[in-house]
Amino acid sequence: MRSSENPFDLAHYAGMQAWRNRSSDARKLGYMKILLGELNRRGWSHEEKAALLWFVEGIMHIEDDRVWDQCDQMHAA
């Protein structure tokens, strides 16, 4: 699924990862970063990446605001 060009396969894979990592928001965010790297490698536009990541975040349901804050701090550095 991860190597598929179909975005629905990527979303399904994200759902599987969310289930496996359901107790760790940090791991979920880490997976989203890996997915972003994969989308960059495939040449997806900013709009395409934003749409898929928005959808995936809804599936993963990251609740811990501290995880998002850490992500923001990394991007600011």
C-alpha positions in Angstrom: 0.0 0.0 0.0 2.8 2.4 0.9 4.3 2.2 -2.6 1.0 2.6 -4.4 0.3 5.8 -6.4 -3.3 5.7 -5.2 -3.9 8.3 -2.4 -6.7 6.1 -1.0 -4.1 3.4 -0.4 -2.0 6.0 1.5 -5.0 7.0 3.6 -5.8 3.4 4.3 -2.2 2.8 5.4 -2.4 5.9 7.6 -5.5 4.4 9.3 -3.7 1.2 10.0 -0.8 3.1 11.5 -3.1 5.2 13.6 -4.7 2.0 15.0 -1.3 0.4 15.7 -0.1 3.6 17.4 -3.4 4.6 19.0 -1.8 5.2 22.4 1.0 7.5 21.2 0.2 10.9 19.6 4.0 11.5 19.1 4.2 8.3 17.0 1.2 9.3 15.0 2.8 12.7 14.2 6.0 10.9 13.3 4.2 8.8 10.8 2.6 11.9 9.3 6.1 13.3 8.8 7.2 10.2 7.1 4.1 10.4 4.9 4.9 14.0 4.1 8.4 13.0 3.0 7.0 10.3 0.8 4.6 12.8 -0.8 7.4 15.3 -1.4 9.5 12.5 -3.0 6.5 11.8 -5.4 6.3 15.5 -6.3 2.8 16.2 -4.9 1.8 19.9 -4.9 1.4 21.8 -1.6 -2.4 21.7 -2.1 -2.5 17.9 -2.7 -0.3 17.3 0.4 -2.4 19.6 2.6 -5.6 17.9 1.6 -4.3 14.4 2.2 -2.6 15.3 5.5 -5.7 17.1 6.7 -7.7 13.9 6.0 -5.1 11.7 7.6 -5.0 13.8 10.8 -8.7 13.3 11.1 -8.2 9.6 10.9 -5.3 9.6 13.4 -7.0 12.0 15.7 -4.0 13.6 17.5 -5.3 15.0 20.7 -2.2 16.1 22.6 -1.6 19.8 21.9 2.0 19.4 23.2 2.8 17.2 20.3 1.6 19.8 17.8 3.6 22.5 19.8 6.8 20.4 19.5 6.2 20.1 15.7 5.7 23.8 15.4 8.9 24.4 17.4 10.9 22.1 15.1 9.6 24.0 12.0 10.6 27.3 13.5 14.1 26.2 14.2 
